[in-house]
Amino acid sequence: MEIIQDFIPENRGNRPGYAMVPQYISLHDTANPNATALNHAAYLSRNSVAERLPVSWHFSVDDMNIVQHLPCNESGWHVGDGNNGPGNRRSIGIEICEFTDAGRRSKAEENAAWLAAYLADKFNIPVECIVQHHHWTGKNCPRVLRARTGGWAGFINMVKKNLQIYVDVPNDHWAAEEIRFCKANNLMVGTGKDKFEPDKPVTRAQLAVVAARLYDLLSELK
């Protein structure tokens, strides 16, 4: 998926500016029903309430968009454990948008699981370090996942499925990130039975299909 960057301005009071090496990924629910990821971007960057609190996190995820608010090498204020708390200073914060429509909420969770897997792979964060906000402060968050029987376990299973792209493409494969991108954007897909066959030659016909899909993707981004 495309990640939209809409960073909180550097001079805003809710952008701490502390350097961070991410070791965890912290999941939250927004507790703001039917507000989209773009709505939350506007709140963090342009609403005086967010600046006064102050509050900030790295990503908002809904059924259609992933919006990034902070660079992943900067900490935010999203778990409530203070300026020097390990939750704020060591973790990337992901907020999942809440929708009264079950289908939209389900898709938002799928997108958040994809993002968590992408970040875990990019920053070498183990799955056991993908945690709930509750892990840090005991707050009932992410409340939607926590309220559903098997909700958190199901979410982590989705993350694991996203981490293992294909059975023949381990996560440490030299082209794993590029293959994940191609799969996520439907540029190239597997050959069946969860395999990608990364060393198999590409035919001219297959190359034509990839070129056409790439053209469509670039057209959508214009």
Secondary structure by P-SEA (a helix, b strand, c coil): cbbbbbcccccccccccccccccbbbbbbcccccccaaaaaaaacccaaaaaacccccccccccbbbbccccccccccccccccccccccbbbbbbbbbccaaaaaaaaaaaaaaaaaaaaaaccccccccccccccccccccccccccaaaaaaaaaaaaaaaccccccccccaaaaaaaaaaaccccccccccccccccccaaaaaaaaaaaaaaaaaac
